[in-house]
Amino acid sequence: MSELNSLKIALSELGLNGTKENLIKVLNEICRILPPSDDISISIGKKGAHEYVLDRKGLAIITTSLDEYLPYLSSSEKRISMEQLPDDLAKKAITDLGSIITQVRDVFRSQAKRNARYKALADEVDNIVKDKGYGSKNN
């Protein structure tokens, strides 16, 4: 049985019923399969100065701001539950799910250089992208 079967099922459920609850199932499955690294995250979307990212620990908000007297940006991270994802951002993520899934594929491709296990996962996610038409502009 493939490691991605649960993700495929969650994606099918989301395709049949595009609700925030089904999106949360997909996001939880993505968290489960992400490589064990603190350097990897998937962007769910931006809202103002806040970027919502998904990593192996769950959902977080990254807030970026320009320091008043210094010529560089500062950022902070805040962990939130999946249910706290704003509804408008969830709707946008559902309509642009291809972006999220292709980010997962790209993460697996980069990890395949270190661990051959991720090459097979990248290929499997690539098949999902092609089967669901996520690579096209009509998704």
Buried (B, 14 or more C-beta within 10 A) or exposed (E): EEEBEBBBEBBEBBEEEBBBEBBBBBBBBBBEBBBEEEEBBBBBBBEEEBBBBBBBEBBBBBEEEEEEEEEEEEEEEEEEEBEEBBEEBBBBBBEBBBBBBBBBBBBBBEBBEEEEEBBBBBEBBBEBBEEBEBEEEEB
